[in-house]
């Protein structure tokens, strides 16, 4: 379902599923990694680096438009 929602997200835009992954649990990071990879987006192999990327994406999602 997340992949269907995210497929229309512009390539340079943050994924909304980053909000779920920000929990930092292994399951949340794995889910985010699966969605991002299915959309052909690069994600770090290292969980700490991935969490940093997810945190940055969440900050972009919270910015005022």
N, CA, C and O atoms as a MOPAC input file, in Angstrom:
PM7 MOZYME 1SCF
protein

 N      0.82100 1    -1.17900 1     0.00000 1
 C      0.00000 1     0.00000 1     0.00000 1
 C      0.88000 1     1.26300 1     0.00000 1
 O      0.59500 1     2.22300 1    -0.71500 1
 N      1.95400 1     1.24900 1     0.81200 1
 C      2.83600 1     2.41600 1     0.84700 1
 C      3.46100 1     2.67900 1    -0.51200 1
 O      3.59800 1     3.83000 1    -0.92700 1
 N      3.83500 1     1.62500 1    -1.19800 1
 C      4.42700 1     1.79100 1    -2.52400 1
 C      3.43800 1     2.46900 1    -3.47000 1
 O      3.83000 1     3.33200 1    -4.25500 1
 N      2.18100 1     2.09500 1    -3.40600 1
 C      1.16200 1     2.70200 1    -4.26200 1
 C      1.00600 1     4.18500 1    -3.96000 1
 O      0.83000 1     4.99400 1    -4.87200 1
 N      1.07100 1     4.54100 1    -2.68800 1
 C      0.95300 1     5.94700 1    -2.29100 1
 C      2.18400 1     6.73100 1    -2.73300 1
 O      2.06700 1     7.85700 1    -3.21700 1
 N      3.35300 1     6.13800 1    -2.56600 1
 C      4.61100 1     6.83300 1    -2.84600 1
 C      4.98300 1     6.89100 1    -4.32200 1
 O      5.84400 1     7.68900 1    -4.69300 1
 N      4.37400 1     6.08200 1    -5.17200 1
 C      4.81100 1     6.01000 1    -6.56900 1
 C      4.67400 1     7.33600 1    -7.31700 1
 O      5.35700 1     7.54500 1    -8.32000 1
 N      3.81500 1     8.22300 1    -6.85400 1
 C      3.64500 1     9.51900 1    -7.51000 1
 C      4.48300 1    10.62400 1    -6.87600 1
 O      4.39600 1    11.78400 1    -7.28100 1
 N      5.29400 1    10.26500 1    -5.88300 1
 C      6.17500 1    11.24000 1    -5.25500 1
 C      7.32000 1    11.55500 1    -6.20500 1
 O      7.94400 1    10.64200 1    -6.74600 1
 N      7.59700 1    12.81100 1    -6.41000 1
 C      8.68400 1    13.21500 1    -7.30800 1
 C      9.99900 1    12.60900 1    -6.83900 1
 O     10.21100 1    12.44800 1    -5.63700 1
 N     10.88400 1    12.27000 1    -7.77300 1
 C     12.15500 1    11.62200 1    -7.40700 1
 C     12.98300 1    12.38700 1    -6.37100 1
 O     13.64500 1    11.75700 1    -5.54700 1
 N     12.96700 1    13.69100 1    -6.38400 1
 C     13.75800 1    14.46000 1    -5.42800 1
 C     13.03800 1    14.78400 1    -4.13500 1
 O     13.63400 1    15.34200 1    -3.21300 1
 N     11.76900 1    14.44200 1    -4.06000 1
 C     10.96300 1    14.77000 1    -2.88000 1
 C     11.09100 1    13.68000 1    -1.82000 1
 O     11.29700 1    12.51100 1    -2.14800 1
 N     10.96900 1    14.06100 1    -0.55500 1
 C     11.03500 1    13.04900 1     0.50400 1
 C      9.81400 1    12.13700 1     0.46200 1
 O      8.72700 1    12.54200 1     0.05000 1
 N     10.01800 1    10.90900 1     0.89300 1
 C      8.92000 1     9.95400 1     0.94900 1
 C      8.14600 1    10.13300 1     2.25200 1
 O      8.73900 1    10.31100 1     3.31600 1
 N      6.82700 1    10.08500 1     2.16300 1
 C      6.00300 1    10.21500 1     3.35800 1
 C      6.19900 1     9.03600 1     4.30100 1
 O      5.97500 1     9.16500 1     5.50500 1
 N      6.60800 1     7.90600 1     3.78000 1
 C      6.83800 1     6.74800 1     4.64000 1
 C      8.02200 1     6.96100 1     5.58000 1
 O      8.24000 1     6.16000 1     6.48900 1
 N      8.78100 1     8.02400 1     5.37300 1
 C      9.87200 1     8.36700 1     6.29400 1
 C      9.31600 1     8.64100 1     7.68700 1
 O      9.99500 1     8.40200 1     8.68500 1
 N      8.09500 1     9.13600 1     7.75900 1
 C      7.47400 1     9.41600 1     9.05600 1
 C      7.33600 1     8.12200 1     9.86100 1
 O      7.55200 1     8.11700 1    11.07200 1
 N      6.98000 1     7.04300 1     9.19600 1
 C      6.86600 1     5.75400 1     9.87900 1
 C      8.24200 1     5.22200 1    10.27200 1
 O      8.42300 1     4.68200 1    11.36400 1
 N      9.20300 1     5.38100 1     9.37200 1
 C     10.55200 1     4.86000 1     9.61500 1
 C     11.27000 1     5.62000 1    10.71200 1
 O     12.21400 1     5.09800 1    11.30600 1
 N     10.84400 1     6.83800 1    10.99000 1
 C     11.50500 1     7.65400 1    12.00600 1
 C     11.41000 1     7.02800 1    13.39400 1
 O     12.13300 1     7.42800 1    14.30600 1
 N     10.52900 1     6.05800 1    13.55600 1
 C     10.44300 1     5.34700 1    14.83700 1
 C     11.76200 1     4.64800 1    15.14200 1
 O     12.10100 1     4.42400 1    16.30400 1
 N     12.50400 1     4.30400 1    14.09100 1
 C     13.82800 1     3.72800 1    14.26300 1
 C     13.85600 1     2.24600 1    14.58100 1
 O     14.92800 1     1.68000 1    14.79300 1
 N     12.69500 1     1.60900 1    14.61800 1
 C     12.69600 1     0.16900 1    14.86500 1
 C     13.20600 1    -0.55400 1    13.62200 1
 O     13.14800 1    -0.01900 1    12.51500 1
 N     13.69500 1    -1.74800 1    13.80900 1
 C     14.21300 1    -2.50600 1    12.66400 1
 C     13.12200 1    -2.74600 1    11.62900 1
 O     13.36800 1    -2.66400 1    10.42600 1
 N     11.91900 1    -3.04100 1    12.10100 1
 C     10.80400 1    -3.28700 1    11.19000 1
 C     10.47300 1    -2.03900 1    10.36800 1
 O     10.21800 1    -2.12600 1     9.16700 1
 N     10.48100 1    -0.88500 1    11.02700 1
 C     10.17100 1     0.36900 1    10.33300 1
 C     11.24300 1     0.69900 1     9.30300 1
 O     10.92700 1     1.12200 1     8.19100 1
 N     12.50300 1     0.51000 1     9.66400 1
 C     13.58900 1     0.78700 1     8.72100 1
 C     13.56000 1    -0.18300 1     7.54500 1
 O     13.79200 1     0.21600 1     6.40400 1
 N     13.27300 1    -1.46000 1     7.82000 1
 C     13.18500 1    -2.44400 1     6.74400 1
 C     12.03900 1    -2.12000 1     5.79000 1
 O     12.18500 1    -2.25000 1     4.57500 1
 N     10.90200 1    -1.70100 1     6.33600 1
 C      9.76300 1    -1.33500 1     5.50100 1
 C     10.10700 1    -0.14000 1     4.62000 1
 O      9.81600 1    -0.13600 1     3.42400 1
 N     10.72900 1     0.87400 1     5.21900 1
 C     11.12400 1     2.05200 1     4.44400 1
 C     12.10900 1     1.66100 1     3.35000 1
 O     11.98700 1     2.10600 1     2.20900 1
 N     13.08000 1     0.83300 1     3.70000 1
 C     14.08200 1     0.38600 1     2.73300 1
 C     13.40900 1    -0.34600 1     1.56400 1
 O     13.76000 1    -0.12100 1     0.40500 1
 N     12.44300 1    -1.21900 1     1.86900 1
 C     11.73000 1    -1.95200 1     0.82100 1
 C     10.96200 1    -1.01300 1    -0.10400 1
 O     10.99900 1    -1.16400 1    -1.32500 1
 N     10.27100 1    -0.04900 1     0.48400 1
 C      9.49400 1     0.90400 1    -0.33000 1
 C     10.42900 1     1.73900 1    -1.19600 1
 O     10.18800 1     1.89400 1    -2.39400 1
 N     11.48500 1     2.27400 1    -0.60900 1
 C     12.42500 1     3.11900 1    -1.35300 1
 C     13.09000 1     2.35000 1    -2.48800 1
 O     13.21300 1     2.86100 1    -3.60100 1
 N     13.51300 1     1.13800 1    -2.20900 1
 C     14.16900 1     0.34800 1    -3.24100 1
 C     13.20800 1    -0.03900 1    -4.35500 1
 O     13.61200 1    -0.11100 1    -5.51600 1
 N     11.94700 1    -0.28900 1    -4.02500 1
 C     10.96400 1    -0.61000 1    -5.06700 1
 C     10.71500 1     0.59100 1    -5.97700 1
 O     10.30000 1     0.43800 1    -7.12600 1
 N     10.97600 1     1.79000 1    -5.44600 1
 C     10.83000 1     3.01900 1    -6.23600 1
 C     12.16200 1     3.44500 1    -6.86500 1
 O     12.28400 1     4.53500 1    -7.42400 1
 N     13.15600 1     2.55600 1    -6.75800 1
 C     14.48500 1     2.77400 1    -7.32300 1
 C     15.18200 1     3.99200 1    -6.73900 1
 O     15.84800 1     4.74600 1    -7.44800 1
 N     15.01600 1     4.17000 1    -5.43500 1
 C     15.71900 1     5.23300 1    -4.70600 1
 C     16.86200 1     4.61500 1    -3.92500 1
 O     16.75100 1     3.51000 1    -3.39500 1
 N     17.94400 1     5.33600 1    -3.86600 1
 C     19.09800 1     4.84800 1    -3.09900 1
 C     18.83000 1     4.99500 1    -1.61200 1
 O     18.35700 1     6.03200 1    -1.14700 1
 N     19.13800 1     3.94700 1    -0.88500 1
 C     19.08400 1     4.01000 1     0.57500 1
 C     20.36900 1     3.38300 1     1.11400 1
 O     20.86900 1     2.40600 1     0.55800 1
 N     20.89100 1     3.94000 1     2.18400 1
 C     22.11100 1     3.38100 1     2.77400 1
 C     21.87700 1     1.96300 1     3.30300 1
 O     20.78500 1     1.63200 1     3.76300 1
 N     22.91200 1     1.14200 1     3.23000 1
 C     22.83900 1    -0.20400 1     3.79700 1
 C     22.91000 1    -0.17200 1     5.32300 1
 O     22.32800 1    -1.01600 1     6.00400 1
 N     23.62200 1     0.80100 1     5.83500 1
 C     23.81000 1     0.94000 1     7.26900 1
 C     22.56300 1     1.56300 1     7.90600 1
 O     22.08000 1     2.59500 1     7.44100 1
 N     22.04500 1     0.94400 1     8.95700 1
 C     20.82400 1     1.44000 1     9.60000 1
 C     20.99400 1     2.82600 1    10.20700 1
 O     20.05900 1     3.62600 1    10.17800 1
 N     22.15600 1     3.12200 1    10.75000 1
 C     22.37900 1     4.44900 1    11.34500 1
 C     22.34500 1     5.52500 1    10.26400 1
 O     21.77500 1     6.59800 1    10.46600 1
 N     22.94800 1     5.24000 1     9.13000 1
 C     22.90900 1     6.18800 1     8.01400 1
 C     21.49800 1     6.31500 1     7.46300 1
 O     21.06800 1     7.40600 1     7.08800 1
 N     20.78400 1     5.20800 1     7.41500 1
 C     19.39900 1     5.25500 1     6.93500 1
 C     18.54300 1     6.08900 1     7.87500 1
 O     17.72000 1     6.88600 1     7.42300 1
 N     18.72700 1     5.91300 1     9.16900 1
 C     17.95300 1     6.69800 1    10.13400 1
 C     18.26300 1     8.18700 1     9.99200 1
 O     17.37000 1     9.02000 1    10.14600 1
 N     19.50600 1     8.52600 1     9.70400 1
 C     19.86200 1     9.93200 1     9.47000 1
 C     19.15500 1    10.45800 1     8.22100 1
 O     18.67700 1    11.59200 1     8.20900 1
 N     19.08900 1     9.64300 1     7.17800 1
 C     18.39900 1    10.04900 1     5.94600 1
 C     16.91300 1    10.23800 1     6.21000 1
 O     16.31300 1    11.21000 1     5.75100 1
 N     16.32700 1     9.31400 1     6.94500 1
 C     14.89600 1     9.38600 1     7.26600 1
 C     14.60300 1    10.63100 1     8.10500 1
 O     13.60200 1    11.31200 1     7.88400 1
 N     15.47000 1    10.91900 1     9.05700 1
 C     15.30100 1    12.10300 1     9.90200 1
 C     15.35300 1    13.37300 1     9.06000 1
 O     14.56600 1    14.29600 1     9.27500 1
 N     16.27600 1    13.42400 1     8.10200 1
 C     16.37500 1    14.58300 1     7.21200 1
 C     15.12700 1    14.71100 1     6.34300 1
 O     14.64100 1    15.81800 1     6.11000 1
 N     14.60700 1    13.57700 1     5.86200 1
 C     13.39400 1    13.62200 1     5.05100 1
 C     12.20400 1    14.10600 1     5.87300 1
 O     11.37000 1    14.86300 1     5.37700 1
 N     12.12600 1    13.67100 1     7.12200 1
 C     11.03600 1    14.13300 1     7.99900 1
 C     11.11100 1    15.64000 1     8.20500 1
 O     10.08400 1    16.31800 1     8.23000 1
 N     12.32000 1    16.16100 1     8.35200 1
 C     12.48400 1    17.61200 1     8.51600 1
 C     11.99100 1    18.34400 1     7.27400 1
 O     11.37100 1    19.40200 1     7.38100 1
 N     12.26200 1    17.79000 1     6.10200 1
 C     11.77700 1    18.40900 1     4.86400 1
 C     10.25400 1    18.36200 1     4.78200 1
 O      9.62300 1    19.30000 1     4.29300 1
 N      9.67600 1    17.28000 1     5.25600 1
 C      8.22000 1    17.16300 1     5.21800 1
 C      7.54000 1    18.14000 1     6.16400 1
 O      6.40300 1    18.54700 1     5.92600 1
 N      8.23100 1    18.52000 1     7.24100 1
 C      7.65200 1    19.45200 1     8.22800 1
 C      7.89200 1    20.90900 1     7.87600 1
 O      7.35700 1    21.79300 1     8.54600 1
 N      8.67400 1    21.18400 1     6.85100 1
 C      8.96700 1    22.59000 1     6.52400 1
 C      7.70200 1    23.30000 1     6.03700 1
 O      6.83100 1    22.68300 1     5.42300 1
 N      7.61300 1    24.56500 1     6.30800 1
 C      6.43900 1    25.31300 1     5.83100 1
 C      6.48900 1    25.45900 1     4.31200 1
 O      7.54700 1    25.68400 1     3.72500 1
 N      5.36800 1    25.33000 1     3.72100 1
 C      5.28100 1    25.42400 1     2.24800 1
 C      5.11300 1    26.86100 1     1.92500 1
 O      5.01400 1    27.22300 1     0.75300 1

